[in-house]
Every structure is written in C-alpha cells, then in structure tokens.
Amino acid sequence: MIYKSLDVSGEHKVIGVRNGFYQIELEKKNFKNIKGEDQFHLQFPQDPRIELGLDRPLRYKLLRGGRVNDFMNFCYYIKAIPFMVSEKVVTVLTELSLPDYSLVDVDITNYDSESKFYLLRFPFTELDRVNWPESVIYTGSELLGKNYLNIRSYDDYVDFRQKYHKVTDFEKIVLHNLPAEFDIIWVRGAGIFISPNAEEIFELNKLTGIDIGWKKPQTIEILYP
C-alpha cells in the first residue's frame, strides 16, 4: 500500500505570517523560570502513553496576523509532538486505525473562541521496520546531485552515519513487519505518512493547514502480510 507524506503548511496565505513555519508560540509564563522551561523540554517523554501530570493546559499565543487552522505548527519544538490540532481533527482521528497516541490540552490565550486545541503526542515507527534492500537512500540533493548508497540493513545505515557524519535522505521507503495496518505512520527521520483511507477522510472533512504528498519523500510503500 502506498502512503503519502503529511506536512503542515508554512505558506503565508495559509498560516497568516511570513516566518514560513509556525503561527503559534509557547508562552513563557507556563514556567517559573528558564530552568523550569529547559527541564520541561529535556524531560518530556517520547512515549505518548506516559502521563505528563500537568495541572493545567499549556498556554500558547497566536502570532499577530496568524490564522487558526485544524493543523498547526508551533514554537518551540517538543519531542514526539508533530503538530497542534483542533477538536475537529481529534474527532476525525477516532475514525482511523492508529497506534497509541495521546493529547495535551492547550489554551490559546489570545484567541477568542470556544474551540479546543491539543498537542498531538504520536509514536515513532523506528527505522528497524525499514525493508532496506527495497528502499532507496542517498546523500546530496537534486540541485547538487545525488549519491545513492548501498544500504542493505539497519546496521549498514547506522555504520554509514557514524563513519561519515553525512546527512542522508530517503527517495523511497519500504516498511514491513508493522504490528497493524495503521492509517498514519510517523517514520523517525523521514516524516509522517497517511494511508489512502486517511487522505479521503481528511478531504471529506475539509481539514485545513496541511499539505499532502508534498514533502519529500512524497510517498512510502508499506508491505502488509
């Protein structure tokens, strides 16, 4: 089955600001001091099943001119959280087959609306699920030229990265041995991908703020038994 990449749009006409990335920013007053903020980021668990123990929603602010969408990027990055989502997205997710995920309540303090928003905590699919002989990995770029690598296993991949310290990209990813046929997959180091079923449901619900099949690699192939 072929999955398409899912990314949050950074276009000015979509997010309302010109930084090319985010329209939502974490407020400093969530923390008593800089040390508290640093500890929050450093100790934040990647496993979405681990309870955070927060006693109130995390407070964010909408940047001046920013537009609220169903999917939004935010600043600053938090481990294992790909994006902020609306309550509408949360409802749509219940229609999909997904690995265990969880939500963090968010308060957008300068957005006057009864709509609710959440940080989506989502698990990674690790690279040991990659079918390396069938996948295509390279260094370089389309502009400067690609150098295709003969990577036959996860160990080969790790050895190459440790020996040469070069940035690698996937032109083609083939996954196998997944525990179930999930509609959304987050491959560590490659991105988030959605099934044809998820794409259809997203389009039917007119979810805003996303680009489908745009980010490279644009697609991945998943081999199910």
N, CA and C atoms as a LAMMPS dump frame, in Angstrom:
ITEM: TIMESTEP
0
ITEM: NUMBER OF ATOMS
675
ITEM: BOX BOUNDS ff ff ff
-5.0000000000000000e+02 5.0000000000000000e+02
-5.0000000000000000e+02 5.0000000000000000e+02
-5.0000000000000000e+02 5.0000000000000000e+02
ITEM: ATOMS id mol type element x y z
1 1 1 N 0.845 -1.194 0
2 1 2 C 0 0 0
3 1 3 C 0.875 1.238 0
4 2 1 N 0.511 2.216 -0.796
5 2 2 C 1.27 3.461 -0.895
6 2 3 C 0.669 4.522 0.025
7 3 1 N 1.514 5.121 0.851
8 3 2 C 1.129 6.2 1.75
9 3 3 C 1.744 7.506 1.257
10 4 1 N 1.036 8.626 1.449
11 4 2 C 1.547 9.939 1.05
12 4 3 C 2.034 10.723 2.278
13 5 1 N 2.989 11.595 2.032
14 5 2 C 3.518 12.419 3.122
15 5 3 C 2.466 13.413 3.612
16 6 1 N 2.509 13.686 4.901
17 6 2 C 1.636 14.675 5.531
18 6 3 C 2.502 15.729 6.204
19 7 1 N 2.276 16.979 5.859
20 7 2 C 3.05 18.063 6.456
21 7 3 C 2.126 19.235 6.728
22 8 1 N 2.505 20.065 7.691
23 8 2 C 1.741 21.271 7.995
24 8 3 C 2.236 22.401 7.105
25 9 1 N 1.327 23.11 6.505
26 9 2 C 1.688 24.184 5.58
27 9 3 C 2.388 25.327 6.294
28 10 1 N 3.38 25.896 5.593
29 10 2 C 4.052 27.092 6.095
30 10 3 C 3.801 28.292 5.21
31 11 1 N 2.873 28.152 4.252
32 11 2 C 2.599 29.252 3.328
33 11 3 C 1.91 30.415 4.034
34 12 1 N 2.325 31.61 3.654
35 12 2 C 1.768 32.819 4.267
36 12 3 C 0.251 32.878 4.118
37 13 1 N -0.26 32.538 2.955
38 13 2 C -1.71 32.626 2.731
39 13 3 C -2.479 31.626 3.577
40 14 1 N -1.794 30.6 4.081
41 14 2 C -2.446 29.578 4.907
42 14 3 C -2.302 29.883 6.392
43 15 1 N -1.094 30.265 6.823
44 15 2 C -0.861 30.465 8.263
45 15 3 C -0.921 31.927 8.687
46 16 1 N -0.909 32.84 7.723
47 16 2 C -1.11 34.248 8.041
48 16 3 C 0.123 35.03 8.422
49 17 1 N 1.251 34.367 8.623
50 17 2 C 2.511 35.041 8.961
51 17 3 C 3.574 34.611 7.961
52 18 1 N 4.703 35.33 7.955
53 18 2 C 5.701 35.125 6.913
54 18 3 C 6.965 34.426 7.4
55 19 1 N 6.927 33.749 8.56
56 19 2 C 8.137 33.062 9.005
57 19 3 C 8.327 31.708 8.33
58 20 1 N 7.333 31.273 7.566
59 20 2 C 7.458 30.044 6.803
60 20 3 C 7.306 28.771 7.594
61 21 1 N 6.87 28.904 8.863
62 21 2 C 6.816 27.691 9.67
63 21 3 C 5.629 27.623 10.627
64 22 1 N 5.506 28.581 11.557
65 22 2 C 4.519 28.453 12.621
66 22 3 C 3.777 29.764 12.86
67 23 1 N 2.55 29.622 13.425
68 23 2 C 1.779 30.797 13.818
69 23 3 C 1.393 30.775 15.296
70 24 1 N 1.856 29.751 16.017
71 24 2 C 1.538 29.571 17.436
72 24 3 C 2.841 29.483 18.222
73 25 1 N 2.882 30.17 19.374
74 25 2 C 4.118 30.215 20.159
75 25 3 C 3.827 29.927 21.631
76 26 1 N 4.666 29.103 22.241
77 26 2 C 4.536 28.764 23.655
78 26 3 C 4.814 29.989 24.521
79 27 1 N 3.946 30.238 25.502
80 27 2 C 4.137 31.394 26.383
81 27 3 C 5.12 31.068 27.502
82 28 1 N 5.983 32.018 27.778
83 28 2 C 6.991 31.826 28.812
84 28 3 C 6.38 31.663 30.201
85 29 1 N 5.183 32.217 30.399
86 29 2 C 4.589 32.172 31.733
87 29 3 C 4.079 30.786 32.113
88 30 1 N 4.245 29.794 31.226
89 30 2 C 3.963 28.409 31.618
90 30 3 C 4.936 27.936 32.696
91 31 1 N 6.102 28.596 32.786
92 31 2 C 7.171 28.125 33.656
93 31 3 C 7.604 29.229 34.613
94 32 1 N 8.101 28.816 35.759
95 32 2 C 8.537 29.788 36.762
96 32 3 C 9.785 30.529 36.311
97 33 1 N 10.664 29.828 35.587
98 33 2 C 11.912 30.428 35.143
99 33 3 C 12.462 29.638 33.955
100 34 1 N 13.604 30.081 33.432
101 34 2 C 14.209 29.434 32.272
102 34 3 C 14.604 27.997 32.598
103 35 1 N 15.066 27.761 33.812
104 35 2 C 15.451 26.404 34.211
105 35 3 C 14.251 25.462 34.137
106 36 1 N 13.1 25.942 34.582
107 36 2 C 11.895 25.116 34.528
108 36 3 C 11.493 24.789 33.101
109 37 1 N 11.663 25.772 32.21
110 37 2 C 11.343 25.546 30.8
111 37 3 C 12.307 24.534 30.185
112 38 1 N 13.597 24.666 30.498
113 38 2 C 14.597 23.729 29.978
114 38 3 C 14.312 22.309 30.456
115 39 1 N 13.966 22.161 31.721
116 39 2 C 13.668 20.836 32.267
117 39 3 C 12.444 20.226 31.599
118 40 1 N 11.449 21.042 31.325
119 40 2 C 10.241 20.556 30.659
120 40 3 C 10.586 19.938 29.306
121 41 1 N 11.408 20.622 28.528
122 41 2 C 11.766 20.121 27.195
123 41 3 C 12.687 18.903 27.288
124 42 1 N 13.654 18.947 28.185
125 42 2 C 14.615 17.853 28.282
126 42 3 C 13.98 16.573 28.811
127 43 1 N 13.034 16.708 29.719
128 43 2 C 12.444 15.545 30.368
129 43 3 C 11.136 15.086 29.729
130 44 1 N 10.7 15.755 28.691
131 44 2 C 9.435 15.403 28.067
132 44 3 C 9.548 14.002 27.459
133 45 1 N 8.667 13.068 27.826
134 45 2 C 8.787 11.684 27.35
135 45 3 C 8.316 11.511 25.913
136 46 1 N 9.045 10.713 25.149
137 46 2 C 8.641 10.446 23.772
138 46 3 C 7.458 9.493 23.702
139 47 1 N 7.327 8.624 24.671
140 47 2 C 6.242 7.65 24.671
141 47 3 C 4.929 8.353 25.02
142 48 1 N 3.965 8.403 24.111
143 48 2 C 2.712 9.13 24.392
144 48 3 C 1.853 8.482 25.468
145 49 1 N 2.2 7.26 25.869
146 49 2 C 1.432 6.579 26.912
147 49 3 C 1.841 7.007 28.315
148 50 1 N 2.957 7.712 28.427
149 50 2 C 3.435 8.168 29.732
150 50 3 C 2.69 9.439 30.137
151 51 1 N 2.102 9.421 31.308
152 51 2 C 1.36 10.579 31.799
153 51 3 C 2.298 11.755 32.076
154 52 1 N 1.831 12.954 31.754
155 52 2 C 2.642 14.149 31.959
156 52 3 C 2.433 14.777 33.328
157 53 1 N 1.271 14.583 33.892
158 53 2 C 0.991 15.152 35.207
159 53 3 C 0.827 16.658 35.203
160 54 1 N 0.397 17.231 34.086
161 54 2 C 0.189 18.682 34.025
162 54 3 C -1.103 19.037 34.754
163 55 1 N -1.069 20.118 35.528
164 55 2 C -2.251 20.505 36.298
165 55 3 C -3.123 21.528 35.584
166 56 1 N -2.692 21.965 34.391
167 56 2 C -3.496 22.905 33.596
168 56 3 C -3.027 22.84 32.141
169 57 1 N -3.844 23.331 31.219
170 57 2 C -3.434 23.327 29.81
171 57 3 C -2.169 24.157 29.588
172 58 1 N -1.38 23.773 28.606
173 58 2 C -0.241 24.583 28.214
174 58 3 C -0.745 25.831 27.492
175 59 1 N -0.198 26.97 27.842
176 59 2 C -0.668 28.227 27.274
177 59 3 C 0.187 28.64 26.078
178 60 1 N -0.497 28.927 24.989
179 60 2 C 0.137 29.387 23.753
180 60 3 C -0.508 30.692 23.321
181 61 1 N 0.175 31.408 22.446
182 61 2 C -0.401 32.616 21.884
183 61 3 C -0.312 32.56 20.362
184 62 1 N -1.319 33.13 19.721
185 62 2 C -1.356 33.233 18.268
186 62 3 C -0.551 34.463 17.861
187 63 1 N 0.407 34.279 16.952
188 63 2 C 1.205 35.411 16.497
189 63 3 C 0.332 36.442 15.786
190 64 1 N 0.756 37.684 15.83
191 64 2 C -0.003 38.751 15.187
192 64 3 C -0.186 38.432 13.693
193 65 1 N -1.425 38.421 13.245
194 65 2 C -1.737 38.099 11.865
195 65 3 C -1.895 36.617 11.598
196 66 1 N -1.596 35.792 12.602
197 66 2 C -1.664 34.35 12.424
198 66 3 C -3.095 33.852 12.22
199 67 1 N -3.23 32.808 11.425
200 67 2 C -4.53 32.207 11.147
201 67 3 C -4.627 30.848 11.839
202 68 1 N -5.785 30.596 12.4
203 68 2 C -6.018 29.328 13.09
204 68 3 C -6.508 28.286 12.087
205 69 1 N -5.832 27.129 12.067
206 69 2 C -6.195 26.03 11.189
207 69 3 C -6.424 24.768 12.02
208 70 1 N -6.871 23.722 11.348
209 70 2 C -7.064 22.447 12.046
210 70 3 C -5.738 21.8 12.419
211 71 1 N -4.725 21.97 11.574
212 71 2 C -3.359 21.521 11.859
213 71 3 C -2.464 22.739 11.906
214 72 1 N -1.617 22.843 12.941
215 72 2 C -0.73 23.999 13.049
216 72 3 C 0.628 23.592 13.594
217 73 1 N 1.665 24.239 13.062
218 73 2 C 2.986 24.142 13.661
219 73 3 C 3.08 25.135 14.815
220 74 1 N 3.989 24.848 15.723
221 74 2 C 4.128 25.706 16.907
222 74 3 C 5.593 25.824 17.281
223 75 1 N 5.895 26.798 18.064
224 75 2 C 7.225 27.047 18.579
225 75 3 C 7.114 27.073 20.123
226 76 1 N 7.94 26.371 20.844
227 76 2 C 9.135 25.677 20.41
228 76 3 C 8.878 24.181 20.306
229 77 1 N 9.762 23.494 19.544
230 77 2 C 9.594 22.062 19.303
231 77 3 C 9.558 21.29 20.615
232 78 1 N 8.657 20.321 20.685
233 78 2 C 8.581 19.397 21.815
234 78 3 C 8.692 17.983 21.264
235 79 1 N 9.528 17.175 21.885
236 79 2 C 9.771 15.822 21.402
237 79 3 C 8.48 15.043 21.182
238 80 1 N 8.426 14.35 20.047
239 80 2 C 7.341 13.411 19.731
240 80 3 C 5.971 14.076 19.618
241 81 1 N 5.964 15.37 19.295
242 81 2 C 4.703 16.061 19.006
243 81 3 C 4.832 16.686 17.622
244 82 1 N 4.184 16.121 16.614
245 82 2 C 4.352 16.642 15.258
246 82 3 C 3.626 17.95 14.997
247 83 1 N 2.458 18.152 15.659
248 83 2 C 1.713 19.379 15.426
249 83 3 C 0.597 19.575 16.457
250 84 1 N 0.022 20.771 16.406
251 84 2 C -1.142 21.101 17.213
252 84 3 C -2.379 20.861 16.356
253 85 1 N -3.439 20.342 16.974
254 85 2 C -4.642 20.007 16.196
255 85 3 C -5.892 20.561 16.87
256 86 1 N -6.907 20.751 16.056
257 86 2 C -8.195 21.227 16.551
258 86 3 C -9.034 20.07 17.078
259 87 1 N -10.115 20.418 17.762
260 87 2 C -11.049 19.402 18.248
261 87 3 C -11.667 18.634 17.077
262 88 1 N -11.815 19.288 15.954
263 88 2 C -12.343 18.628 14.763
264 88 3 C -11.422 17.493 14.322
265 89 1 N -10.113 17.737 14.34
266 89 2 C -9.147 16.692 13.987
267 89 3 C -9.241 15.533 14.969
268 90 1 N -9.34 15.839 16.248
269 90 2 C -9.431 14.791 17.268
270 90 3 C -10.615 13.877 16.983
271 91 1 N -11.729 14.452 16.583
272 91 2 C -12.909 13.65 16.237
273 91 3 C -12.641 12.783 15.012
274 92 1 N -11.991 13.354 14.004
275 92 2 C -11.682 12.608 12.787
276 92 3 C -10.736 11.442 13.082
277 93 1 N -9.788 11.636 13.979
278 93 2 C -8.826 10.584 14.298
279 93 3 C -9.5 9.328 14.845
280 94 1 N -10.648 9.491 15.466
281 94 2 C -11.354 8.321 16.015
282 94 3 C -11.875 7.409 14.906
283 95 1 N -11.922 7.894 13.676
284 95 2 C -12.382 7.088 12.548
285 95 3 C -11.255 6.284 11.907
286 96 1 N -10.017 6.486 12.374
287 96 2 C -8.853 5.879 11.748
288 96 3 C -8.248 4.782 12.621
289 97 1 N -7.489 3.908 11.99
290 97 2 C -6.707 2.905 12.708
291 97 3 C -5.347 3.509 13.024
292 98 1 N -5.048 3.67 14.307
293 98 2 C -3.841 4.379 14.723
294 98 3 C -3.132 3.647 15.853
295 99 1 N -1.812 3.824 15.968
296 99 2 C -1.111 3.345 17.156
297 99 3 C -1.53 4.178 18.365
298 100 1 N -1.116 3.776 19.547
299 100 2 C -1.473 4.512 20.76
300 100 3 C -0.93 5.939 20.692
301 101 1 N -1.812 6.913 20.86
302 101 2 C -1.413 8.314 20.892
303 101 3 C -2.12 8.974 22.065
304 102 1 N -1.769 10.208 22.359
305 102 2 C -2.443 10.936 23.435
306 102 3 C -2.45 12.425 23.102
307 103 1 N -3.172 13.186 23.896
308 103 2 C -3.364 14.613 23.645
309 103 3 C -2.971 15.43 24.858
310 104 1 N -2.46 16.625 24.607
311 104 2 C -2.137 17.583 25.661
312 104 3 C -3.047 18.792 25.48
313 105 1 N -3.812 19.142 26.498
314 105 2 C -4.712 20.289 26.419
315 105 3 C -3.921 21.584 26.218
316 106 1 N -4.464 22.438 25.355
317 106 2 C -3.82 23.703 25.02
318 106 3 C -4.818 24.842 25.197
319 107 1 N -4.32 25.954 25.691
320 107 2 C -5.121 27.187 25.778
321 107 3 C -4.43 28.248 24.932
322 108 1 N -5.068 28.639 23.82
323 108 2 C -4.543 29.747 23.011
324 108 3 C -5.11 31.03 23.607
325 109 1 N -4.307 31.7 24.409
326 109 2 C -4.806 32.734 25.316
327 109 3 C -5.367 33.965 24.618
328 110 1 N -4.885 34.278 23.427
329 110 2 C -5.362 35.477 22.722
330 110 3 C -6.267 35.131 21.55
331 111 1 N -6.863 33.933 21.573
332 111 2 C -7.804 33.532 20.528
333 111 3 C -9.172 33.352 21.167
334 112 1 N -10.077 34.243 20.84
335 112 2 C -11.391 34.283 21.482
336 112 3 C -12.342 33.314 20.776
337 113 1 N -12.356 32.088 21.247
338 113 2 C -13.206 31.075 20.646
339 113 3 C -13.427 29.957 21.655
340 114 1 N -14.557 29.276 21.53
341 114 2 C -14.824 28.123 22.391
342 114 3 C -14.189 26.849 21.842
343 115 1 N -13.591 26.923 20.667
344 115 2 C -12.938 25.758 20.072
345 115 3 C -11.771 25.298 20.938
346 116 1 N -11.574 23.995 21.006
347 116 2 C -10.484 23.429 21.793
348 116 3 C -9.356 22.991 20.872
349 117 1 N -8.122 23.058 21.409
350 117 2 C -6.937 22.658 20.651
351 117 3 C -6.051 21.789 21.532
352 118 1 N -5.255 20.957 20.856
353 118 2 C -4.438 19.977 21.572
354 118 3 C -3.099 19.803 20.867
355 119 1 N -2.084 19.453 21.647
356 119 2 C -0.852 18.934 21.082
357 119 3 C -1.043 17.437 20.899
358 120 1 N -0.703 16.943 19.726
359 120 2 C -0.856 15.524 19.422
360 120 3 C 0.447 14.799 19.716
361 121 1 N 0.432 13.92 20.709
362 121 2 C 1.596 13.073 21.024
363 121 3 C 1.45 11.769 20.243
364 122 1 N 2.42 11.509 19.373
365 122 2 C 2.282 10.39 18.438
366 122 3 C 3.577 9.582 18.419
367 123 1 N 3.484 8.254 18.392
368 123 2 C 4.703 7.428 18.459
369 123 3 C 5.435 7.345 17.121
370 124 1 N 6.742 7.153 17.203
371 124 2 C 7.555 6.926 16.021
372 124 3 C 7.484 5.46 15.598
373 125 1 N 7.565 5.249 14.3
374 125 2 C 7.906 3.94 13.755
375 125 3 C 9.413 3.956 13.53
376 126 1 N 10.115 3.059 14.192
377 126 2 C 11.573 3.093 14.162
378 126 3 C 12.111 2.529 12.844
379 127 1 N 13.359 2.874 12.562
380 127 2 C 13.959 2.504 11.288
381 127 3 C 14.28 1.019 11.177
382 128 1 N 14.152 0.278 12.272
383 128 2 C 14.353 -1.169 12.155
384 128 3 C 13.179 -1.837 11.444
385 129 1 N 12.122 -1.078 11.148
386 129 2 C 10.991 -1.596 10.368
387 129 3 C 11.183 -1.379 8.865
388 130 1 N 12.27 -0.723 8.491
389 130 2 C 12.514 -0.446 7.076
390 130 3 C 13.016 -1.712 6.383
391 131 1 N 12.469 -1.989 5.213
392 131 2 C 12.985 -3.04 4.333
393 131 3 C 14.111 -2.401 3.514
394 132 1 N 15.32 -2.489 4.007
395 132 2 C 16.436 -1.738 3.454
396 132 3 C 16.788 -2.115 2.011
397 133 1 N 16.819 -3.405 1.635
398 133 2 C 17.15 -3.735 0.239
399 133 3 C 16.171 -3.136 -0.769
400 134 1 N 14.914 -2.913 -0.348
401 134 2 C 13.907 -2.375 -1.263
402 134 3 C 13.806 -0.853 -1.202
403 135 1 N 14.436 -0.243 -0.211
404 135 2 C 14.385 1.202 -0.048
405 135 3 C 15.553 1.865 -0.779
406 136 1 N 15.432 3.183 -0.999
407 136 2 C 16.465 3.93 -1.723
408 136 3 C 16.898 5.109 -0.855
409 137 1 N 18.197 5.156 -0.527
410 137 2 C 18.752 6.188 0.349
411 137 3 C 19.882 6.897 -0.389
412 138 1 N 20.018 8.189 -0.158
413 138 2 C 21.07 8.934 -0.845
414 138 3 C 21.6 10.068 0.032
415 139 1 N 22.774 10.573 -0.356
416 139 2 C 23.295 11.826 0.186
417 139 3 C 23.275 12.846 -0.952
418 140 1 N 23.514 14.104 -0.608
419 140 2 C 23.479 15.143 -1.63
420 140 3 C 22.077 15.698 -1.804
421 141 1 N 21.784 16.228 -2.997
422 141 2 C 20.495 16.85 -3.259
423 141 3 C 20.206 16.826 -4.753
424 142 1 N 18.974 17.158 -5.102
425 142 2 C 18.622 17.241 -6.519
426 142 3 C 19.401 18.352 -7.217
427 143 1 N 19.687 19.415 -6.489
428 143 2 C 20.405 20.544 -7.074
429 143 3 C 21.875 20.225 -7.309
430 144 1 N 22.517 19.605 -6.297
431 144 2 C 23.955 19.347 -6.37
432 144 3 C 24.295 17.943 -6.866
433 145 1 N 23.26 17.109 -6.992
434 145 2 C 23.481 15.738 -7.408
435 145 3 C 23.332 14.765 -6.258
436 146 1 N 22.765 13.612 -6.543
437 146 2 C 22.537 12.593 -5.519
438 146 3 C 23.588 11.494 -5.607
439 147 1 N 24.025 11.035 -4.44
440 147 2 C 24.921 9.891 -4.351
441 147 3 C 24.154 8.755 -3.681
442 148 1 N 23.733 7.765 -4.469
443 148 2 C 22.921 6.677 -3.943
444 148 3 C 23.784 5.689 -3.164
445 149 1 N 23.248 5.222 -2.039
446 149 2 C 24.001 4.376 -1.118
447 149 3 C 23.545 2.927 -1.204
448 150 1 N 24.486 2.035 -0.996
449 150 2 C 24.183 0.606 -0.962
450 150 3 C 23.957 0.19 0.492
451 151 1 N 22.776 0.498 0.992
452 151 2 C 22.419 0.186 2.376
453 151 3 C 21.536 -1.055 2.369
454 152 1 N 22.009 -2.121 3.002
455 152 2 C 21.29 -3.392 2.954
456 152 3 C 20.626 -3.75 4.277
457 153 1 N 20.931 -2.996 5.34
458 153 2 C 20.381 -3.32 6.658
459 153 3 C 20.413 -2.082 7.54
460 154 1 N 19.716 -2.164 8.655
461 154 2 C 19.737 -1.066 9.622
462 154 3 C 21.151 -0.843 10.155
463 155 1 N 21.888 -1.925 10.385
464 155 2 C 23.273 -1.801 10.863
465 155 3 C 24.138 -1.072 9.842
466 156 1 N 23.935 -1.372 8.543
467 156 2 C 24.667 -0.643 7.493
468 156 3 C 24.383 0.848 7.577
469 157 1 N 23.128 1.186 7.788
470 157 2 C 22.708 2.589 7.866
471 157 3 C 23.378 3.293 9.048
472 158 1 N 23.343 2.652 10.206
473 158 2 C 23.962 3.238 11.4
474 158 3 C 25.463 3.388 11.208
475 159 1 N 26.107 2.363 10.658
476 159 2 C 27.557 2.412 10.437
477 159 3 C 27.931 3.554 9.506
478 160 1 N 27.146 3.739 8.443
479 160 2 C 27.437 4.823 7.499
480 160 3 C 27.32 6.179 8.178
481 161 1 N 26.24 6.377 8.926
482 161 2 C 26.031 7.666 9.592
483 161 3 C 27.144 7.962 10.602
484 162 1 N 27.563 6.945 11.334
485 162 2 C 28.603 7.146 12.342
486 162 3 C 29.976 7.365 11.721
487 163 1 N 30.237 6.728 10.59
488 163 2 C 31.555 6.812 9.956
489 163 3 C 31.733 8.105 9.172
490 164 1 N 30.685 8.511 8.442
491 164 2 C 30.854 9.634 7.516
492 164 3 C 30.17 10.922 7.985
493 165 1 N 29.27 10.83 8.949
494 165 2 C 28.589 12.005 9.503
495 165 3 C 27.933 12.848 8.407
496 166 1 N 27.341 12.164 7.434
497 166 2 C 26.661 12.859 6.348
498 166 3 C 25.149 12.764 6.52
499 167 1 N 24.472 13.806 6.046
500 167 2 C 23.013 13.798 6.071
501 167 3 C 22.508 12.868 4.969
502 168 1 N 21.605 11.97 5.327
503 168 2 C 21.018 11.068 4.355
504 168 3 C 19.536 11.364 4.194
505 169 1 N 19.019 11.068 3.011
506 169 2 C 17.588 11.23 2.743
507 169 3 C 17.068 9.971 2.067
508 170 1 N 15.771 9.76 2.225
509 170 2 C 15.117 8.633 1.573
510 170 3 C 14.439 9.11 0.291
511 171 1 N 14.728 8.437 -0.803
512 171 2 C 13.968 8.658 -2.027
513 171 3 C 12.779 7.707 -2.073
514 172 1 N 12.971 6.532 -1.497
515 172 2 C 11.911 5.534 -1.409
516 172 3 C 12.058 4.791 -0.091
517 173 1 N 10.958 4.637 0.617
518 173 2 C 10.948 3.879 1.864
519 173 3 C 9.961 2.737 1.729
520 174 1 N 10.421 1.543 2.062
521 174 2 C 9.535 0.391 2.132
522 174 3 C 9.574 -0.125 3.563
523 175 1 N 8.406 -0.207 4.191
524 175 2 C 8.307 -0.711 5.563
525 175 3 C 7.7 -2.113 5.554
526 176 1 N 8.092 -2.899 6.545
527 176 2 C 7.483 -4.215 6.715
528 176 3 C 7.443 -4.559 8.203
529 177 1 N 6.768 -5.648 8.513
530 177 2 C 6.67 -6.148 9.886
531 177 3 C 6.041 -5.139 10.851
532 178 1 N 5.084 -4.349 10.354
533 178 2 C 4.361 -3.455 11.245
534 178 3 C 3.307 -4.245 12.016
535 179 1 N 2.988 -3.818 13.241
536 179 2 C 2.055 -4.582 14.064
537 179 3 C 0.608 -4.554 13.566
538 180 1 N 0.256 -3.548 12.771
539 180 2 C -1.12 -3.433 12.279
540 180 3 C -1.131 -2.501 11.076
541 181 1 N -2.262 -2.478 10.365
542 181 2 C -2.41 -1.591 9.209
543 181 3 C -2.9 -0.216 9.677
544 182 1 N -1.968 0.595 10.111
545 182 2 C -2.315 1.916 10.618
546 182 3 C -2.542 2.899 9.47
547 183 1 N -3.403 3.898 9.73
548 183 2 C -3.691 4.921 8.727
549 183 3 C -2.699 6.075 8.76
550 184 1 N -1.987 6.255 9.874
551 184 2 C -0.954 7.287 9.977
552 184 3 C 0.303 6.652 10.551
553 185 1 N 1.425 6.904 9.891
554 185 2 C 2.722 6.364 10.31
555 185 3 C 3.705 7.525 10.415
556 186 1 N 4.437 7.61 11.531
557 186 2 C 5.491 8.618 11.684
558 186 3 C 6.825 7.882 11.704
559 187 1 N 7.548 7.922 10.593
560 187 2 C 8.819 7.219 10.477
561 187 3 C 9.93 8.131 10.97
562 188 1 N 10.647 7.679 11.993
563 188 2 C 11.708 8.512 12.561
564 188 3 C 12.726 8.882 11.474
565 189 1 N 12.992 10.157 11.356
566 189 2 C 13.973 10.623 10.395
567 189 3 C 13.457 10.781 8.977
568 190 1 N 12.179 10.453 8.748
569 190 2 C 11.652 10.538 7.377
570 190 3 C 10.381 11.371 7.283
571 191 1 N 9.523 11.323 8.303
572 191 2 C 8.314 12.131 8.267
573 191 3 C 7.057 11.345 8.56
574 192 1 N 5.93 12.022 8.408
575 192 2 C 4.614 11.44 8.675
576 192 3 C 3.939 11.116 7.352
577 193 1 N 3.275 9.958 7.313
578 193 2 C 2.636 9.495 6.092
579 193 3 C 1.236 8.977 6.413
580 194 1 N 0.315 9.19 5.462
581 194 2 C -1.071 8.785 5.686
582 194 3 C -1.542 7.847 4.579
583 195 1 N -2.438 6.962 4.956
584 195 2 C -2.99 5.973 4.029
585 195 3 C -4.012 6.63 3.096
586 196 1 N -4.386 5.938 2.009
587 196 2 C -5.458 6.462 1.145
588 196 3 C -6.76 6.676 1.91
589 197 1 N -7.039 5.808 2.879
590 197 2 C -8.249 5.964 3.689
591 197 3 C -8.214 7.264 4.487
592 198 1 N -7.076 7.537 5.135
593 198 2 C -6.94 8.771 5.91
594 198 3 C -7.022 9.997 5.017
595 199 1 N -6.386 9.929 3.858
596 199 2 C -6.44 11.062 2.923
597 199 3 C -7.876 11.372 2.523
598 200 1 N -8.638 10.327 2.227
599 200 2 C -10.035 10.523 1.83
600 200 3 C -10.855 11.138 2.96
601 201 1 N -10.656 10.652 4.183
602 201 2 C -11.405 11.173 5.331
603 201 3 C -11 12.612 5.64
604 202 1 N -9.719 12.932 5.539
605 202 2 C -9.265 14.31 5.743
606 202 3 C -9.922 15.248 4.733
607 203 1 N -9.976 14.812 3.474
608 203 2 C -10.56 15.663 2.427
609 203 3 C -12.066 15.814 2.603
610 204 1 N -12.738 14.75 2.985
611 204 2 C -14.191 14.82 3.209
612 204 3 C -14.526 15.792 4.336
613 205 1 N -13.669 15.851 5.345
614 205 2 C -13.901 16.735 6.486
615 205 3 C -13.295 18.12 6.302
616 206 1 N -12.663 18.333 5.143
617 206 2 C -12.104 19.648 4.794
618 206 3 C -11.181 20.191 5.889
619 207 1 N -10.27 19.335 6.348
620 207 2 C -9.305 19.759 7.365
621 207 3 C -8.317 20.749 6.757
622 208 1 N -8.025 21.803 7.494
623 208 2 C -7.195 22.887 6.98
624 208 3 C -5.784 22.863 7.553
625 209 1 N -4.859 23.486 6.805
626 209 2 C -3.499 23.685 7.303
627 209 3 C -2.509 22.607 6.916
628 210 1 N -2.876 21.69 6.024
629 210 2 C -1.98 20.577 5.704
630 210 3 C -1.641 20.532 4.218
631 211 1 N -0.476 19.947 3.942
632 211 2 C -0.051 19.613 2.587
633 211 3 C 0.102 18.098 2.514
634 212 1 N -0.543 17.46 1.556
635 212 2 C -0.476 16.009 1.391
636 212 3 C 0.302 15.691 0.118
637 213 1 N 1.288 14.801 0.254
638 213 2 C 2.075 14.387 -0.9
639 213 3 C 3.015 15.435 -1.426
640 214 1 N 3.424 16.346 -0.572
641 214 2 C 4.303 17.451 -0.992
642 214 3 C 5.727 17.268 -0.478
643 215 1 N 5.874 16.972 0.821
644 215 2 C 7.191 16.848 1.429
645 215 3 C 7.892 15.587 0.955
646 216 1 N 9.187 15.663 0.717
647 216 2 C 9.953 14.501 0.28
648 216 3 C 10.493 13.719 1.48
649 217 1 N 10.483 12.366 1.401
650 217 2 C 9.916 11.57 0.311
651 217 3 C 8.397 11.726 0.265
652 218 1 N 7.863 11.853 -0.942
653 218 2 C 6.438 12.143 -1.089
654 218 3 C 5.556 10.948 -0.752
655 219 1 N 6.096 9.754 -0.914
656 219 2 C 5.33 8.539 -0.62
657 219 3 C 6.222 7.493 0.028
658 220 1 N 5.595 6.551 0.709
659 220 2 C 6.287 5.361 1.164
660 220 3 C 5.398 4.144 0.804
661 221 1 N 6.034 2.996 0.744
662 221 2 C 5.318 1.764 0.489
663 221 3 C 5.372 0.898 1.749
664 222 1 N 4.234 0.381 2.148
665 222 2 C 4.184 -0.492 3.319
666 222 3 C 3.726 -1.879 2.88
667 223 1 N 4.511 -2.873 3.209
668 223 2 C 4.207 -4.252 2.837
669 223 3 C 3.514 -4.926 4.005
670 224 1 N 2.245 -5.245 3.812
671 224 2 C 1.498 -5.966 4.836
672 224 3 C 1.388 -7.444 4.447
673 225 1 N 1.375 -8.347 5.446
674 225 2 C 1.263 -9.774 5.144
675 225 3 C -0.003 -10.101 4.356
